[in-house]
Amino acid sequence: MQRHPRSSIFHSSAWLSALSRTYGYKPIAYTTCPSGEELNNAIVLCRVESWLTGRRLVSLPFSDHCEPLVDTEQDLEVLSTALDQEVRREKWRYLELRPLGRFDIAPSLHRRTLAYSFHRLDLAPELALLFSNLQKSSIQRKIRRAEREGLKYCEGSNESLLDHFCGLFTLTRKRHGLPPPPRKWFVNLMEAFGENLKFRAAFKDAHLVAAMMTIHYKDTMFYKYGCSDAKYNYLGSMPSLYWRAIQDAKKLNCRFFDLGRTDIDQQGLIIFKNRWGATESKLNYFRCGTANESTHLLDLNNSSSAASVARRVLQHLPSSCLSVTGRILYRHSA
């Protein structure tokens, strides 16, 4: 299915392998293709079986989007019916689909929509025009500030940069009251994607001030994770890393820079992504089950009072305890 024109990094064998090796999720493809033939359509899912948050089908865990690779209404109807029957027969808590566009599931299932914002930058214009489209005061000025400050830039896919990234990422998640993914997740992604995955780091003298992880796949550069030392944000380190990643994407003849999903209530981050000239669209996840399903209890990104209390507790945990919490919880929180 990696050759399908709408397939993305999240359909790739590398991504699915990292999910399986890290969390034990087993991928499964629903297709109308006969057994033994090469797939030309599929809905790719993972079985998430947790004693804490229940058994469910997700397409796909920890993935910003996962487009159903179905081209005809007839195939769509057949696969929707099959998924409806699977949920009922196996008593899955729910089925969650994360399409980029419209998708209709069988109407007999209760359906709940989870809304996000999604940003993607078109890289067709020349680099100079891309830069001129950046918001002047908050993006262009900060990129130039980073250049004046003489920040040291490093990039690569190695253990040293992985250690730097994971350390700062844990501190950033602590600041937001969220546990980090286990280090094993980043190790498996690095091994699966090889040189197409890069950790990008900015240093002020010997101090790491910002870092991000990007993956190049097909015609797109994907921004997946980022972190920064808030005390040094005035240096423009994070905009500088974004701009370097965009420049690299242009050199690789990428068509798009995928900035990923954003929670609707994270207006500051949405504004930041808009300032890069990226196109904003709505990303709707569909959670379908035999009963109306609320957000599962480990979803710390929602705005409930319980989630707010949990985030405040996590903000006060030592970094080592926060990392252990992430290793325990992420397996159950997809």
C-alpha positions in Angstrom: 0.0 0.0 0.0 3.0 2.3 0.2 2.7 2.9 -3.5 -0.9 4.2 -3.2 -0.9 7.9 -4.2 -2.6 8.9 -1.0 -0.4 6.8 1.4 1.7 8.7 3.9 4.4 8.0 6.4 1.8 6.6 8.7 1.0 3.7 6.2 4.7 2.8 5.8 6.1 -0.5 7.0 8.7 1.5 9.0 6.1 3.4 11.0 4.0 0.2 11.6 7.2 -1.7 12.6 8.1 1.0 15.2 4.5 0.9 16.6 4.7 -2.9 16.9 8.2 -3.0 18.4 7.5 -0.3 20.9 4.0 -0.9 22.1 3.1 -4.4 20.8 0.3 -3.1 18.6 -0.4 -5.6 15.7 -1.4 -3.9 12.4 -4.2 -5.3 10.3 -5.4 -4.3 6.9 -9.1 -4.5 5.8 -9.3 -4.8 2.1 -11.5 -6.0 -0.8 -8.5 -7.5 -2.6 -8.5 -11.3 -3.0 -6.1 -13.3 -0.8 -2.6 -13.6 -2.3 -2.9 -10.6 -4.5 -1.1 -7.3 -4.1 -3.2 -4.8 -2.1 -4.6 -1.8 -4.1 -6.9 -0.7 -1.3 -7.0 -1.0 2.4 -7.9 0.6 5.8 -5.0 0.0 8.0 -5.6 -0.4 11.8 -3.9 -1.5 14.9 -5.5 -3.7 17.6 -5.0 -1.9 21.0 -5.8 -4.3 23.8 -5.4 -2.6 27.2 -6.7 -3.8 30.6 -6.7 -0.1 31.6 -8.4 1.7 28.7 -10.2 -1.1 26.9 -9.9 -3.0 23.6 -10.2 -0.9 20.5 -9.3 -0.6 16.9 -7.3 2.6 16.0 -6.2 3.8 12.6 -3.5 4.5 13.7 -2.1 5.0 17.2 0.2 8.0 17.7 -0.4 9.0 14.0 -1.6 12.5 13.1 -3.7 11.1 10.3 -4.2 7.9 8.4 -6.2 8.2 5.3 -8.4 5.1 4.3 -6.8 4.1 1.0 -10.2 3.3 -0.7 -11.0 4.6 -4.2 -14.5 3.5 -4.9 -17.9 4.0 -3.2 -18.5 0.2 -3.5 -15.3 -0.8 -1.8 -15.9 1.9 0.9 -19.4 0.5 1.6 -18.0 -3.1 1.8 -15.2 -2.2 4.2 -17.5 0.0 6.3 -19.9 -2.9 6.8 -17.0 -5.2 7.6 -15.7 -2.9 10.3 -19.2 -2.5 11.7 -19.5 -6.2 12.0 -16.0 -6.6 13.5 -16.7 -4.0 16.3 -20.0 -5.9 17.2 -18.7 -9.4 16.9 -15.4 -8.9 18.8 -17.0 -6.4 21.3 -14.4 -3.7 20.7 -14.9 -0.7 22.9 -14.7 1.5 19.7 -13.2 2.0 16.3 -11.3 5.2 15.7 -10.5 6.4 12.2 -8.2 9.4 11.5 -8.8 10.4 7.8 -7.6 13.6 6.3 -10.9 14.0 4.4 -14.5 12.9 4.5 -15.2 9.3 5.4 -18.5 7.6 6.0 -18.7 4.6 8.4 -21.7 2.2 8.6 -24.6 4.2 10.1 -25.6 1.5 12.7 -22.6 2.5 14.9 -22.8 5.4 17.3 -20.3 8.0 16.0 -18.5 10.8 17.9 -16.3 13.3 16.2 -13.0 14.5 17.7 -11.9 17.8 16.0 -8.3 19.0 15.5 -6.5 21.6 13.4 -4.1 20.4 10.7 -1.4 22.4 8.9 0.6 21.7 5.7 2.9 24.1 3.9 3.1 24.0 0.1 6.7 24.0 -0.9 6.2 24.8 -4.6 7.2 28.5 -4.4 10.9 29.4 -4.5 12.7 29.6 -1.2 12.8 33.4 -1.2 9.0 33.6 -1.7 8.5 31.1 1.1 10.5 33.3 3.4 8.7 36.4 2.4 5.4 34.7 3.2 6.5 34.2 6.8 5.0 36.5 9.4 7.6 39.3 9.6 7.7 40.3 13.3 7.3 36.8 14.9 9.0 34.5 12.4 11.3 36.3 10.0 12.7 38.5 12.8 13.3 35.5 15.1 15.1 33.6 12.3 17.4 36.5 11.8 17.9 36.9 15.6 19.0 33.2 15.8 21.6 34.0 13.0 22.9 37.0 14.9 23.2 35.0 18.1 25.4 32.5 16.4 23.5 29.4 17.5 25.3 26.2 16.8 23.2 23.8 14.6 23.5 20.0 14.6 21.5 17.4 12.8 21.6 13.7 12.4 20.3 10.3 13.4 22.6 9.1 16.2 22.6 8.2 19.9 24.2 11.5 21.0 21.5 13.7 19.4 18.8 11.2 20.5 20.0 11.7 24.1 20.0 15.5 23.8 16.5 15.4 22.2 15.0 13.1 24.8 16.4 15.1 27.7 14.9 18.4 26.5 11.7 16.7 25.3 11.1 15.3 28.8 11.6 18.8 30.3 9.2 20.4 27.8 6.5 17.8 28.4 6.9 18.3 32.2 6.3 22.0 31.6 3.0 21.2 29.9 2.1 18.6 32.5 2.3 15.6 30.0 4.4 12.5 30.2 6.9 11.8 27.3 6.8 8.8 25.1 9.3 6.1 26.1 12.8 6.5 24.7 12.3 3.1 23.0 9.8 4.8 20.7 12.4 7.2 19.3 15.0 4.5 19.1 12.7 2.3 17.0 11.7 5.2 14.8 15.4 6.0 14.2 16.3 2.4 13.4 13.2 2.1 11.1 13.7 5.3 9.0 17.5 5.5 9.1 18.9 8.7 7.6 15.4 9.9 6.6 14.8 10.7 10.3 16.8 13.6 11.7 17.1 15.1 15.1 17.8 18.8 14.7 19.3 20.7 17.6 20.2 24.3 18.3 22.8 25.1 21.0 23.7 28.4 22.7 27.3 27.8 23.6 27.2 24.3 25.0 23.6 24.5 26.2 20.8 22.8 24.2 18.0 25.4 23.7 15.7 23.7 21.1 15.4 20.5 19.2 13.0 18.8 16.8 12.5 15.5 15.0 11.6 15.4 11.3 11.1 12.4 8.9 11.4 12.6 5.1 9.0 10.3 3.4 8.0 10.3 -0.3 7.3 13.9 -1.3 6.8 15.3 2.2 8.9 16.4 5.2 7.0 15.5 8.4 7.6 17.6 11.5 6.7 15.1 14.4 8.1 16.4 17.7 9.7 19.5 19.0 10.9 20.9 22.3 12.7 23.9 23.7 14.1 25.5 26.8 11.6 28.3 27.5 14.3 30.5 29.1 16.0 30.8 25.7 13.0 31.2 23.4 13.8 34.8 22.9 16.8 33.7 20.8 14.6 32.5 18.0 15.9 28.9 18.2 12.7 27.1 17.3 11.8 29.2 14.3 15.4 28.7 13.1 15.0 24.9 13.3 11.8 25.0 11.4 13.3 27.2 8.7 16.3 24.8 8.3 14.0 21.9 8.0 12.0 23.7 5.3 15.3 24.5 3.5 16.3 20.8 3.6 12.8 19.8 2.3 13.3 22.1 -0.7 16.7 20.5 -1.4 15.1 17.1 -1.3 12.4 18.3 -3.8 9.6 17.8 -1.3 6.2 19.1 -2.3 4.9 19.6 1.3 6.0 20.3 4.8 3.6 18.6 7.2 3.3 20.5 10.5 0.9 17.9 12.0 -2.2 18.2 14.1 -3.0 20.6 16.8 -5.6 20.4 19.6 -8.4 23.0 18.9 -7.8 24.6 22.3 -4.1 25.2 21.6 -4.7 28.5 19.9 -1.2 29.8 20.5 0.3 26.9 18.5 -2.3 27.2 15.8 -1.4 30.9 15.4 2.3 30.0 15.3 1.7 27.5 12.4 -0.5 29.9 10.5 2.4 32.4 10.6 4.5 30.1 8.4 2.1 30.5 5.5 0.8 26.9 6.0 -2.7 26.0 4.9 -5.0 25.2 7.9 -7.7 22.6 7.6 -10.0 20.7 10.0 -9.0 17.2 10.9 -11.9 15.1 12.2 -11.3 11.7 13.9 -14.3 9.4 14.0 -14.8 7.3 17.1 -17.5 4.6 16.4 -18.9 2.1 18.7 -22.0 0.3 19.9 -22.5 3.1 22.5 -21.5 6.7 22.7 -17.9 6.7 23.8 -16.3 9.5 25.9 -12.7 10.4 25.8 -10.7 7.6 27.5 -9.3 8.3 30.9 -5.7 8.7 29.9 -6.3 11.5 27.4 -4.5 14.3 29.2 -4.9 16.7 26.2 -8.7 17.2 26.8 -10.1 20.2 28.7 -11.8 18.2 31.5 -11.2 19.1 35.1 -9.8 15.7 35.8 -7.2 16.1 33.0 -6.3 19.5 34.3 -5.6 18.1 37.8 -3.6 15.2 36.3 -1.4 17.7 34.3 -0.7 19.8 37.4 0.4 16.7 39.3 2.7 15.7 36.4 4.2 19.1 36.3 5.6 18.5 39.8 7.0 15.1 39.2 10.8 14.7 39.0 11.9 14.1 35.4 13.0 10.6 36.1 9.5 9.7 37.5 7.8 11.5 34.6 9.8 9.3 32.1 8.7 6.1 34.0 5.1 7.4 34.0 5.3 7.8 30.2 6.7 4.2 29.7 3.8 2.8 31.7 0.9 5.0 30.3 1.7 5.3 26.6 1.0 1.6 26.0 -2.6 2.2 27.2 -3.2 5.7 25.8 -3.2 5.3 22.0 
